[in-house]
């Protein structure tokens, strides 16, 4: 299963009927990081994407320590973050949002496969 974009990931989660689990996992990890990001389980994928992107952008701009803590809690690989180009914060936040969703999807997928 090759996932190249946020849209691919969201479509895959819908296809496997694990989208609700993905949203639940996102909410759980953001709560653990003490970040105000609590979306309804019924949120549409096309609404989740910009909301997550905006939250990550705001964290990078206004509260970098919380942003780093979130990446640590979610367990986004540091090597992947270091490979990103940080010259454009808007683009960076979109790429980080994808890495966050990708890691959360891995958690959901493995829980589903090995329950």
Residue pairs with C-beta under 8 A, 6 or more apart in sequence:
1 12
2 8
3 9
3 12
3 102
3 105
5 98
6 49
6 94
6 97
6 98
6 101
7 45
7 49
9 98
9 101
9 102
9 105
10 19
10 45
10 48
10 49
10 101
11 45
12 105
13 19
13 21
13 22
13 45
13 105
13 108
14 45
16 109
16 112
18 108
18 109
18 112
19 45
20 41
21 108
21 111
21 112
22 101
22 104
22 105
22 108
23 39
23 40
23 41
23 43
23 48
24 41
25 104
25 107
25 108
26 37
26 39
26 52
26 100
26 101
26 104
27 37
27 38
27 39
29 70
29 73
29 74
29 104
30 36
30 37
30 38
30 55
30 70
31 38
32 73
33 66
33 69
33 70
33 73
33 74
34 66
34 69
35 55
35 59
35 66
35 70
37 51
37 52
37 55
39 48
39 51
43 51
49 97
52 97
52 100
52 101
53 93
53 94
53 97
56 67
56 93
56 94
56 96
56 97
56 100
57 89
57 90
57 93
59 66
59 67
59 70
60 67
60 89
60 92
60 93
60 96
61 89
70 100
71 78
71 81
71 96
71 100
74 100
74 103
74 104
75 103
76 96
76 99
76 100
76 103
77 99
77 103
80 99
81 96
81 99
84 92
84 95
84 96
85 91
85 92
86 92
